[in-house]
Amino acid sequence: MNLSPDEFRDAMTIRYQGRVRGEKSRCEGCRGRWSLQHALNCPVRGLPTLRHDEVNRTWASLAVEAYPAGAVYAKELIIREEGEVQGCPALRGDF
């Protein structure tokens, strides 16, 4: 496995649960205060997003195999309810 310098530093931080020289002070995703706990739970660039994306790709690949060609599209649908304000969070479909 090849890791970038940032990925290696992050892996060492997680492994040893402490501070590593050259640690970030701000989250790259949401600009919040960076900590190990924040990195694992950040809704913008944290593990919840990565786990969701991995599960989404798995389901999409299974759906492609199960349904006829052209029946499954891998694009993000945004579902808005009546009266919902533009710019506010909405429901998102994955595939």
C-alpha positions as CSV (number, residue, x, y, z in Angstrom):
1,M,0.0,0.0,0.0
2,N,1.4,3.4,-1.0
3,L,0.4,6.3,1.2
4,S,1.0,10.0,0.6
5,P,2.9,11.9,3.4
6,D,-0.4,13.3,4.7
7,E,-2.1,9.8,4.7
8,F,1.0,8.3,6.5
9,R,0.9,11.0,9.2
10,D,-2.8,10.5,9.6
11,A,-2.4,6.7,9.9
12,M,0.4,7.2,12.5
13,T,-1.8,9.6,14.5
14,I,-4.7,7.1,14.5
15,R,-2.4,4.2,15.3
16,Y,-0.7,5.8,18.3
17,Q,-3.6,8.1,19.3
18,G,-1.5,11.0,19.9
19,R,0.1,14.0,18.4
20,V,2.5,13.7,15.5
21,R,5.0,16.3,14.5
22,G,3.6,18.7,11.8
23,E,0.0,18.0,12.8
24,K,-2.7,20.1,11.1
25,S,-4.4,22.8,13.1
26,R,-7.6,23.1,11.0
27,C,-9.7,20.5,9.2
28,E,-9.3,20.7,5.4
29,G,-13.0,20.0,4.9
30,C,-14.9,22.2,7.3
31,R,-12.1,24.4,8.7
32,G,-13.0,23.3,12.2
33,R,-10.4,22.7,14.9
34,W,-8.5,19.5,13.9
35,S,-8.3,16.6,16.3
36,L,-8.2,12.9,15.9
37,Q,-11.8,12.6,17.0
38,H,-12.8,15.3,14.6
39,A,-10.9,13.7,11.7
40,L,-12.8,10.4,12.3
41,N,-16.2,12.1,12.5
42,C,-16.1,15.1,10.3
43,P,-19.3,15.2,8.2
44,V,-17.4,16.9,5.3
45,R,-14.2,14.9,4.8
46,G,-14.3,12.3,7.6
47,L,-14.8,8.6,7.8
48,P,-18.7,8.8,7.6
49,T,-18.4,10.2,4.1
50,L,-15.8,7.6,3.1
51,R,-17.7,4.7,4.5
52,H,-20.9,6.0,2.8
53,D,-19.2,6.3,-0.5
54,E,-17.7,2.8,-0.3
55,V,-21.1,1.2,0.5
56,N,-22.7,3.3,-2.2
57,R,-20.2,2.0,-4.8
58,T,-20.7,-1.6,-3.7
59,W,-24.5,-1.3,-4.0
60,A,-24.2,0.4,-7.4
61,S,-22.0,-2.3,-8.7
62,L,-24.4,-5.0,-7.5
63,A,-27.3,-3.1,-9.0
64,V,-25.5,-2.9,-12.4
65,E,-25.1,-6.7,-12.3
66,A,-28.7,-7.3,-11.3
67,Y,-30.6,-5.0,-13.6
68,P,-30.6,-4.7,-17.4
69,A,-28.0,-2.5,-19.1
70,G,-28.8,1.2,-18.8
71,A,-31.2,0.8,-15.9
72,V,-28.7,2.0,-13.2
73,Y,-27.1,5.4,-13.3
74,A,-24.3,6.4,-10.8
75,K,-25.2,10.0,-10.3
76,E,-26.4,12.0,-7.2
77,L,-30.0,13.0,-7.2
78,I,-31.1,15.8,-5.0
79,I,-34.6,15.4,-3.7
80,R,-36.3,18.6,-2.5
81,E,-39.6,18.9,-0.8
82,E,-42.2,21.5,-1.5
83,G,-41.3,24.8,0.2
84,E,-37.7,23.8,0.9
85,V,-35.2,26.7,0.8
86,Q,-32.4,26.6,-1.8
87,G,-29.0,26.1,-0.2
88,C,-30.4,24.2,2.8
89,P,-29.6,20.5,3.1
90,A,-31.8,18.1,1.1
91,L,-32.3,14.4,0.7
92,R,-29.7,12.9,-1.6
93,G,-30.1,9.8,-3.7
94,D,-27.0,7.9,-4.6
95,F,-27.7,5.8,-7.7
